[in-house]
Amino acid sequence: MSNCDYSCLLNGGEEMGMTDNQYKGMLLDQLEDWQEILDLAIEAANTEIQKKAEKQIAKLNEKLKF
């Protein structure tokens, strides 16, 4: 069992999840990181990394459409 003081438990013992704003913030942070990786890949002319970064950016943008 974790070291929770039970203040994190609500509604009959269910843990509360992430809010929409927290989730969106996490996705935006990840998007920023992948954009930086894409920029570095383009600068280094590394098409393999560039394709991977573009794929991840597309996934994150899709998730941000909620």
C-alpha distances in whole Angstrom, upper triangle without the diagonal:
4,7,8,11,11,15,14,13,17,19,17,14,14,14,17,18,21,24,27,29,25,26,29,29,27,29,32,31,30,34,35,34,35,39,39,38,41,43,43,44,47,48,47,49,46,46,43,41,43,42,39,38,40,38,35,37,38,35,33,36,36,32,34,36,34
4,6,9,10,13,11,12,16,19,17,14,14,12,15,16,19,22,25,26,23,23,27,26,24,27,29,28,28,31,32,31,33,36,36,36,39,41,40,41,44,45,45,47,44,44,42,39,41,40,37,36,38,37,33,35,36,33,31,34,34,31,32,34,32
4,7,9,11,11,12,16,19,18,15,16,14,16,18,19,22,26,26,23,24,28,26,25,28,30,28,29,32,33,32,34,37,37,37,40,42,41,42,45,46,46,48,45,46,43,41,42,42,39,38,40,38,35,36,38,35,33,36,36,32,33,36,34
4,5,7,7,9,12,16,15,12,13,11,13,15,17,20,23,24,21,22,26,25,23,27,29,27,28,31,32,32,34,36,37,37,40,41,41,43,45,46,46,48,46,46,44,41,42,42,39,37,39,38,34,35,37,34,32,34,34,31,31,34,31
4,6,7,9,12,15,15,12,14,12,14,17,19,21,25,25,22,24,27,26,26,29,31,29,31,34,35,34,36,39,39,40,42,44,44,45,48,49,49,51,49,49,47,44,45,45,42,40,42,41,37,38,40,37,34,37,37,33,33,35,33
4,5,5,8,12,11,8,10,9,11,15,17,19,23,23,21,23,26,26,25,28,30,29,30,33,34,34,36,39,39,40,42,44,45,46,48,49,50,51,49,49,47,44,45,45,41,40,42,40,37,37,38,35,33,35,35,31,32,34,31
4,5,8,11,12,10,11,10,10,14,15,17,21,21,19,21,24,24,23,27,28,28,29,32,33,33,35,37,38,39,41,43,44,45,47,48,49,51,49,49,47,44,44,44,41,39,41,39,36,36,37,35,32,34,34,30,30,32,29
4,7,10,11,9,9,6,7,10,12,14,18,18,16,18,21,21,20,23,25,25,26,29,30,30,32,34,35,36,38,40,40,42,44,45,46,47,45,45,43,40,41,41,37,36,37,36,32,33,34,31,28,31,30,27,27,29,26
4,7,8,5,6,5,7,10,13,15,19,20,18,19,23,23,22,25,27,27,28,31,32,32,34,36,37,38,40,42,43,44,46,48,48,49,47,47,45,42,43,42,39,37,39,37,34,34,35,32,30,32,31,27,28,29,26
4,6,5,6,6,7,11,13,14,18,19,18,20,23,23,23,26,28,28,29,31,33,34,35,37,39,39,41,43,44,45,47,49,50,51,49,48,46,43,44,43,40,39,39,38,34,35,35,32,30,32,31,27,27,29,25
4,6,6,8,9,12,15,16,19,21,20,21,24,25,25,27,30,30,31,33,35,36,37,39,41,41,43,45,46,47,49,51,52,53,50,50,47,45,45,44,41,40,41,39,36,36,36,33,31,33,31,28,28,29,25
4,6,9,11,14,18,19,22,24,23,24,27,28,28,30,32,33,33,36,38,38,39,41,43,43,45,47,48,49,51,53,54,54,52,51,49,46,47,46,43,42,43,41,38,38,38,35,33,35,34,30,31,32,28
4,6,9,12,16,18,21,23,22,22,26,26,26,28,30,30,31,34,35,35,37,39,41,41,43,45,46,46,49,51,51,52,49,49,46,44,45,44,40,40,41,39,35,36,37,33,32,34,33,29,30,31,28
4,6,9,13,15,18,20,19,19,22,23,22,24,27,27,28,30,32,32,33,36,37,38,39,42,43,43,45,47,48,49,46,45,43,41,41,40,37,36,37,35,32,33,33,30,28,30,29,25,26,27,24
4,6,10,12,16,17,15,16,19,20,19,21,24,24,24,27,29,29,30,33,34,34,36,39,39,40,42,44,45,46,43,43,40,38,38,38,34,33,35,33,29,30,31,27,26,28,27,23,24,26,23
4,7,9,12,14,12,13,16,17,17,19,21,22,22,25,27,27,28,31,32,33,34,37,38,38,41,42,43,44,42,41,39,37,37,36,33,32,33,31,28,28,29,25,23,25,25,21,21,23,20
4,6,9,11,10,10,13,14,13,15,18,18,19,21,23,24,25,27,29,29,31,33,34,35,37,39,40,41,38,38,36,33,33,33,29,28,29,27,24,24,25,22,20,22,21,17,18,19,17
4,7,8,6,6,10,11,10,12,15,15,16,18,20,21,22,24,26,26,28,30,31,32,34,36,37,38,36,35,33,31,31,30,27,26,26,25,22,22,22,19,17,19,19,15,15,17,14
4,5,5,6,9,10,11,12,14,15,17,18,20,21,23,24,26,27,28,30,32,33,35,36,38,39,37,36,35,32,31,31,28,26,27,26,22,22,22,20,17,18,18,14,14,15,13
4,5,5,6,8,10,11,12,14,15,16,18,20,21,22,24,26,26,28,30,31,32,34,36,36,35,34,33,30,29,29,26,24,24,23,20,19,20,17,14,15,15,11,10,12,9
4,5,5,6,9,10,10,12,14,15,16,18,20,21,23,24,25,27,29,30,31,33,35,35,34,34,33,30,29,29,26,24,24,24,20,19,20,18,15,15,16,13,11,13,11
4,5,5,6,9,10,11,12,14,15,17,19,20,21,23,24,26,27,29,30,32,33,34,33,32,31,28,28,28,25,23,24,23,19,19,20,18,14,16,17,13,12,15,13
4,5,5,6,9,10,11,12,14,16,17,18,20,21,22,24,26,27,28,30,32,32,31,30,29,26,25,25,22,20,21,20,16,16,17,14,11,13,13,10,9,12,11
4,5,5,6,9,10,10,12,14,15,16,18,20,21,22,24,25,26,28,30,31,29,29,28,25,24,24,22,19,19,19,15,14,15,13,10,10,12,9,7,10,9
4,5,5,6,9,10,11,12,14,15,17,19,20,21,23,24,26,27,29,30,29,28,28,24,24,24,22,19,20,20,16,15,16,15,11,12,14,12,10,13,13
4,5,5,6,9,10,11,12,14,16,17,18,20,22,23,24,26,27,28,27,27,25,22,22,22,19,17,18,18,14,13,15,14,10,12,14,11,10,14,14
4,5,5,6,9,10,10,12,14,15,16,18,20,21,22,24,25,26,25,24,23,20,19,19,17,14,15,14,11,10,12,10,6,8,10,8,7,11,12
4,5,5,6,9,10,10,12,14,15,16,18,20,21,23,24,25,24,24,23,20,19,19,18,14,15,15,12,10,12,12,8,9,12,10,8,12,13
4,5,5,6,9,10,11,13,14,16,17,19,20,21,23,24,23,23,23,19,19,20,17,14,16,16,13,11,14,14,10,12,15,13,12,15,16
4,5,5,6,9,10,11,12,14,15,16,18,20,21,22,20,20,19,16,16,16,14,11,13,13,9,9,12,11,8,10,13,11,11,15,16
4,5,5,6,9,10,10,12,14,15,16,18,20,20,19,19,18,15,14,15,13,10,10,11,8,6,9,9,6,8,11,11,10,13,15
4,6,5,6,9,10,11,13,14,15,17,18,20,19,19,19,16,15,16,15,11,12,14,11,9,12,13,10,11,15,14,13,16,18
4,5,5,6,9,10,11,12,14,15,17,18,17,18,17,13,13,15,13,10,12,13,10,9,13,13,11,13,16,16,15,19,20
4,5,5,6,9,10,10,12,14,15,16,14,14,14,10,10,11,9,6,8,10,7,6,10,11,9,11,14,14,14,18,20
4,5,5,6,9,10,11,12,14,15,14,14,15,12,10,12,11,7,8,11,9,7,11,12,11,11,15,16,15,18,20
4,5,5,6,9,10,11,12,14,14,15,15,12,11,13,13,9,11,14,12,11,14,16,14,15,18,19,18,21,24
4,5,5,6,9,10,10,12,11,12,12,8,8,11,10,7,9,12,10,10,14,15,14,16,19,19,19,22,25
4,5,5,6,9,10,10,9,10,10,7,5,8,8,5,7,10,10,9,12,14,14,14,17,19,19,21,24
4,5,5,6,9,10,10,11,13,10,8,12,12,9,10,14,13,12,15,17,16,17,20,21,21,23,26
4,5,5,6,8,9,11,12,9,8,12,12,10,12,15,15,14,17,19,19,20,23,24,23,26,29
4,5,5,6,5,7,8,6,5,9,10,8,10,13,13,13,16,18,18,19,22,23,24,26,29
4,5,5,6,7,10,9,6,10,12,10,11,14,15,14,16,19,19,20,22,24,24,26,29
4,5,8,10,13,11,10,13,15,13,14,18,18,17,20,22,22,23,26,27,27,29,32
4,5,9,11,10,9,13,14,13,15,18,18,18,21,23,23,24,27,28,28,31,34
4,6,9,9,8,11,13,13,14,17,18,18,20,22,23,24,26,28,28,30,34
4,6,6,6,9,10,11,12,14,16,16,18,20,21,22,24,26,27,29,32
4,6,5,6,9,10,10,12,14,15,16,18,20,21,22,24,25,27,30
4,5,5,6,9,10,11,13,14,16,17,19,20,22,23,25,27,30
4,5,5,6,9,10,11,12,14,15,16,18,20,21,22,25,28
4,5,5,6,9,10,10,12,14,15,16,18,20,21,23,26
4,5,5,6,9,10,11,12,14,15,17,19,20,22,25
4,5,5,6,9,10,11,12,14,16,17,19,21,23
4,5,5,6,9,10,11,12,14,15,16,19,22
4,5,5,6,9,10,10,12,14,15,17,20
4,5,5,6,9,10,11,13,14,16,19
4,5,5,6,9,10,11,12,15,17
4,5,5,6,9,10,11,13,16
4,5,5,6,9,10,11,14
4,5,5,6,9,10,13
4,5,5,6,9,11
4,5,5,7,10
4,5,6,8
4,5,7
4,6
4
